[in-house]
Amino acid sequence: MTRPPPADHYKWVVLAVTTIGVLMFAIDGTVVILALPVIIVDLHSNLVNMVWVLM
């Protein structure tokens, strides 16, 4: 019979998963903001409409 891992192990797993999620959210937002000028041109739109859609 194996012993369950200590409770401290789960705290680090939760921290790691949460940190990765926050980093992915930040990277996704940065990519969208950087691509916004190209998206505006491709969709024949303006900045106000695109910001409204993104928010």
N, C-alpha and C positions, 0 to 999 in steps of 0.2 A: 504494500500500500504506500502511495506517495503522499508526501505532505504538501499542502497548498503553499504557494509562494507567500512571502510576507506581504502585509498590506501596503508597505512602503513601495513595493514594486509597482502596484497599480497606480499610485500617485504619479510616478514618473512616466508611466505609459500615457495617462490622461494628459499630463503636461506636454508631452511630445506631440500627441495627436492634435491637441488644441493649438499649439505653436505652429505646426505645419498648416493647419487650416487658416490661421490668421495670415501667415505668409502667402499662401495661395490667393487669398482674398486681396491682399495688397498688390501682388504681382498682376492679378487679373485687372484690377482697377487701373494700374499704371499702363498696361498694354492697351486698354480701351482708350484712355486719354491720349496716348501717343498716336494711335491710329485714327483718332477723330477727324483730323483734316482730310485724310484719304476717304473716310466713310462719307463725309459731307460732300465731297466732289463726286463720288460714285453715285450717290443717291440724289444728286442735284437738289440739295437742301441748304439750310443755313445753320449757323451755330446755335441760335436760340431754339430751333426745333430739335436739334440733336441733343442738346443738354436737357431739354424737357423730356425727351424719350428716355434718356439714360437715368434720369432721376426718378 
